[in-house]
Amino acid sequence: MSTASASAQLLCELIAIPSVNPAFLAADDPRAGEHQVAEHVIQTARRAGLDVSRQPVVDRRANILARLSPSGTVRRRLLLAPHLDTVGFPGLDELLRPKVSRGRIIGRGSCDTKGCVAAMLTALMSVARKGPRPTETEITFLGLIDEENGQLGSRHYAQNNPPADLAIVGEPTRLEVVTAHKGDVWLQLKTTGRSAHGATPHLGRNAVHAMGKVVDLLETTYRAELTKRSHPLLGSPTINVGAIRGGTQPNIVPDQCTIAIDRRTLPGESEALVRREISALLRQHGLKASFDSLRLAPCHPLETSPDLPWVQDLCRVARRQRTVGVHYFCDAAPLAEAGTPAVVFGPGDIAQAHTNDEWISIASLDRGTAILERFLRGLP
């Protein structure tokens, strides 16, 4: 069996094993958690002679490490780091039955990111089984938990392991080499009013009305200000008001209203900066709101130098003239913050992620597997 067909077969096996992030399903749902797919990865990697271990993170959830030692002394370390969890709905039950049609593999996780798991693990196993292997570079396949929610896996690994020389984080990049991605700040803003009977609204102070002014300001004035900033790979930062809640019933003047906002950040921007900017803007327009973070941990932007030798090598093998940036957040940033330079790379197109007919082209999967194998065999 060729390397390419092996990755397609492995991907179909992985899709059929549910690994939905527990944040998206009931606690007792048998489809929740990465443990079943992790066990399949462990057994597959062991058959190829890789040194496999678990890194417990929380509850029954553990990162999976499958190492290939070099033929000589370890002087450098590379991480291949896709995540094992998927989103749940839409179409979960149907998408747990992988299908092959018109050159595509269809199923939950096929694109995001079991395709990367299959490509990275197949490439590493091929190097382990035959042919030359690096003489001084240790390669570790790092199957991470919880990317789709709080990035517990990458944060835990970064805090408890020494930095590597490079991490290739698996996401569907259409085989582009990504050296920058945006950060993500989630905030809740709250306005406070005074309740009154709906028949005498002049005796109250409407918190929904106050919040309406805040929303308009964010979606017009603030958004326009953000377009004046730009990053060569990421473009401008963005703001989105994604949810609003206020009041209880028509005949009561609402005394509070909350919104949830998503602010995508560029390198150099932080949550503290975003809070200061919005607070100043509200003050300028005579508005008041309190702030709460909706993230358990910061989601900072990524910016890795495209001039790093291994990044240049990956570009050369992938036949890319330059690196690119993406708008979404992923496990690359937590690893990079802890000292491991990180890029994002993998087969598939992010446009297919989280959809009700998620798919990956077999051609992209095959090419990604071949690129990764050539890159690994070229390591020192």
PEBEL-V51004 format. One record per pair of residues at least 4 apart in sequence whose ideal C-beta (glycine too) atoms are under 7 Angstrom apart, sorted by the first residue. I is the first residue (numbers start at 1). J is the second residue. Records with the same first field share a line. If there is no record, write none. Layout:
# PEBEL-V51004
I = J ; J
This chain:
# PEBEL-V51004
1 = 5 ; 6
2 = 6
3 = 7 ; 122 ; 126 ; 369 ; 370 ; 373
4 = 8 ; 366 ; 369 ; 370
5 = 9
6 = 10 ; 122
7 = 11 ; 118 ; 119 ; 122 ; 365 ; 366 ; 369
8 = 12 ; 105 ; 362 ; 365
9 = 13
10 = 14 ; 44 ; 118 ; 121 ; 122
11 = 15 ; 105 ; 110 ; 114 ; 115 ; 118 ; 365
12 = 16 ; 98 ; 105
13 = 40
14 = 37 ; 40 ; 109 ; 114 ; 117 ; 118
15 = 96 ; 98 ; 107 ; 108 ; 109 ; 110 ; 114
16 = 96 ; 98
17 = 36 ; 37 ; 40
18 = 31 ; 36 ; 96
19 = 33 ; 34 ; 36 ; 37 ; 84 ; 85 ; 86
20 = 24 ; 25 ; 31 ; 32 ; 86 ; 87 ; 88 ; 92
21 = 85 ; 86 ; 87 ; 146 ; 148 ; 149
22 = 32 ; 33
23 = 149
24 = 87 ; 88
25 = 29 ; 31 ; 32 ; 88
33 = 60 ; 61
34 = 38 ; 61 ; 84 ; 85 ; 145
35 = 39 ; 60 ; 61
36 = 40
37 = 41 ; 84
38 = 42 ; 62 ; 64 ; 84 ; 143
39 = 43
40 = 44
41 = 45 ; 64 ; 121 ; 143
42 = 46 ; 52 ; 64
43 = 47
44 = 121
45 = 50 ; 52 ; 66 ; 121 ; 125 ; 141
46 = 50 ; 52
48 = 125 ; 128 ; 129
49 = 128
50 = 66 ; 67 ; 68 ; 125 ; 128
51 = 67 ; 69
52 = 65 ; 66
53 = 65
54 = 62 ; 64
55 = 62 ; 63 ; 65 ; 157
56 = 62
57 = 61 ; 62 ; 63 ; 145 ; 152 ; 153 ; 156
58 = 152
61 = 145 ; 146
62 = 145
63 = 142 ; 143 ; 144 ; 145 ; 153 ; 156 ; 157
64 = 143
65 = 140 ; 142
66 = 140 ; 141
67 = 138 ; 140
68 = 124 ; 127 ; 128 ; 133 ; 139
69 = 74 ; 138
70 = 74 ; 133 ; 134 ; 135 ; 136 ; 137 ; 138
71 = 133 ; 135
72 = 135 ; 136
73 = 136
74 = 136 ; 138
75 = 136
76 = 136 ; 137 ; 165 ; 380
77 = 137 ; 138 ; 140 ; 164 ; 165
78 = 137 ; 139 ; 164 ; 165 ; 166 ; 379
79 = 140 ; 142 ; 164 ; 167 ; 168 ; 340
80 = 120 ; 124 ; 139 ; 141 ; 142 ; 168
81 = 142 ; 144 ; 167 ; 168 ; 169 ; 170 ; 331 ; 335
82 = 113 ; 116 ; 117 ; 120 ; 143 ; 170 ; 346
83 = 113 ; 144 ; 147 ; 153 ; 331
84 = 117 ; 143 ; 144 ; 145
85 = 145 ; 146 ; 147 ; 148
86 = 108 ; 109 ; 112 ; 148
87 = 148 ; 354
88 = 92
90 = 356
91 = 95 ; 356
92 = 96 ; 108
95 = 107 ; 108 ; 358
96 = 107 ; 108
98 = 105 ; 106 ; 107
99 = 106 ; 107
100 = 105
101 = 106
103 = 361 ; 362 ; 363
104 = 359 ; 360 ; 361 ; 362
105 = 110 ; 359 ; 360 ; 362
106 = 110 ; 357 ; 358 ; 359
107 = 358
108 = 358
109 = 113 ; 114
110 = 114 ; 115 ; 358 ; 359 ; 360
111 = 115 ; 172 ; 348 ; 349 ; 352 ; 353 ; 358 ; 359 ; 360
112 = 172 ; 353 ; 354
113 = 117 ; 170 ; 171 ; 172 ; 346
114 = 118
115 = 119 ; 172 ; 346 ; 347 ; 348 ; 360 ; 365
116 = 120 ; 170 ; 171 ; 346 ; 347
117 = 121 ; 143 ; 170
118 = 122 ; 365
119 = 123 ; 346 ; 347 ; 365 ; 368 ; 369 ; 372
120 = 124 ; 141 ; 170 ; 372
121 = 125 ; 141
122 = 126 ; 369
123 = 127 ; 369 ; 372 ; 373 ; 376
124 = 128 ; 139 ; 141 ; 376
125 = 129
126 = 373
127 = 131 ; 133 ; 373 ; 376 ; 377
131 = 377
132 = 377
134 = 139 ; 379 ; 380
135 = 380
136 = 380
137 = 379 ; 380
139 = 376
142 = 157
144 = 153 ; 154 ; 157 ; 331
145 = 152 ; 153
146 = 150 ; 151 ; 152 ; 153
147 = 151 ; 153 ; 154 ; 330 ; 331
150 = 296 ; 297
151 = 155 ; 331 ; 334
152 = 156
153 = 157
154 = 158 ; 331 ; 334 ; 335
155 = 159 ; 297 ; 334
156 = 160
157 = 161
158 = 334 ; 335 ; 337 ; 338
159 = 338
163 = 338 ; 339 ; 340
164 = 340
165 = 310
166 = 310 ; 341
167 = 332 ; 335 ; 340 ; 342
168 = 343 ; 345
169 = 330 ; 331 ; 332 ; 335 ; 342 ; 344
170 = 346
171 = 330 ; 344 ; 346
172 = 346 ; 347 ; 348 ; 349 ; 350 ; 353
173 = 178 ; 326 ; 344 ; 345 ; 346
174 = 349
175 = 318 ; 347 ; 364 ; 367 ; 368 ; 371
176 = 320 ; 324
177 = 311 ; 314 ; 315 ; 318 ; 320 ; 323 ; 343 ; 345
178 = 323 ; 324 ; 325 ; 326 ; 343 ; 344 ; 345
179 = 304 ; 306 ; 311 ; 323 ; 343
180 = 233 ; 234 ; 267 ; 302 ; 303 ; 325
181 = 301 ; 302 ; 325 ; 326 ; 328 ; 329 ; 330 ; 332 ; 344
182 = 234 ; 264 ; 265 ; 266 ; 301 ; 327 ; 329
183 = 264 ; 265 ; 269 ; 299 ; 300 ; 301 ; 329 ; 333
184 = 262 ; 264 ; 299 ; 329
185 = 263 ; 265 ; 271 ; 274
186 = 260 ; 262 ; 293 ; 294 ; 295
187 = 261 ; 263 ; 291 ; 293 ; 294
188 = 258 ; 260 ; 292 ; 294
189 = 214 ; 258 ; 259 ; 261 ; 289 ; 291
190 = 256 ; 258 ; 289 ; 290
191 = 207 ; 210 ; 211 ; 214 ; 256 ; 257 ; 289
192 = 207 ; 255 ; 256
193 = 204 ; 205 ; 206 ; 207 ; 210 ; 253 ; 254 ; 255 ; 256
194 = 204 ; 205 ; 255
195 = 204 ; 252 ; 253 ; 255
196 = 200 ; 201 ; 203 ; 204 ; 253
197 = 251
198 = 250 ; 251 ; 252 ; 253
201 = 253
204 = 253
206 = 210 ; 253 ; 254
207 = 211 ; 246 ; 254 ; 255 ; 256 ; 257
208 = 212 ; 246 ; 247 ; 254 ; 257
210 = 214 ; 287
211 = 215 ; 244 ; 246 ; 257 ; 259
212 = 216
213 = 217 ; 287
214 = 218 ; 282 ; 287 ; 289
215 = 219 ; 241 ; 259
216 = 220
217 = 221 ; 222 ; 281 ; 285 ; 287
218 = 222 ; 239 ; 241 ; 261
219 = 223 ; 241
220 = 224
221 = 225 ; 281
222 = 226 ; 239 ; 278 ; 281
223 = 227 ; 239
226 = 236 ; 237 ; 238 ; 239
227 = 236
229 = 236 ; 237 ; 266
230 = 235 ; 236
231 = 235 ; 266 ; 267 ; 325
233 = 324 ; 325
234 = 266 ; 325
237 = 263 ; 264 ; 265 ; 266 ; 269
238 = 264
239 = 261 ; 263
240 = 261 ; 262
241 = 259 ; 261
242 = 260 ; 261 ; 262
243 = 259 ; 260
244 = 257 ; 259
245 = 257 ; 258
246 = 254 ; 256 ; 257 ; 258
247 = 252 ; 254
248 = 252
260 = 294
263 = 274
264 = 327
265 = 269 ; 274 ; 301
266 = 301
267 = 301 ; 303
269 = 273 ; 274
271 = 275 ; 293 ; 298
272 = 276
273 = 277
274 = 278
275 = 279 ; 291
276 = 280
277 = 281
278 = 282
279 = 283
280 = 284
281 = 285
282 = 287 ; 288 ; 289
295 = 299
299 = 329 ; 333
300 = 333 ; 337
301 = 333
302 = 332 ; 333 ; 336 ; 342
304 = 308 ; 311 ; 336 ; 341 ; 342 ; 343
306 = 311 ; 323
307 = 312
308 = 312 ; 341
309 = 313
310 = 314
311 = 315 ; 323 ; 343
312 = 316
313 = 317 ; 375 ; 378
314 = 318 ; 343 ; 345 ; 375
315 = 320 ; 323
317 = 371 ; 374 ; 375 ; 378
318 = 371
326 = 344
328 = 350
329 = 333
330 = 344
331 = 335
332 = 336 ; 342 ; 344
333 = 337
334 = 338
335 = 340 ; 342
336 = 340 ; 341 ; 342
346 = 368
347 = 360 ; 364 ; 365 ; 367 ; 368
348 = 352 ; 360 ; 364
352 = 358 ; 359 ; 360
353 = 358
360 = 364 ; 365
361 = 365
362 = 366
363 = 367
364 = 368
365 = 369
366 = 370
367 = 371
368 = 372
369 = 373
370 = 374
371 = 375
372 = 376
373 = 377
374 = 378
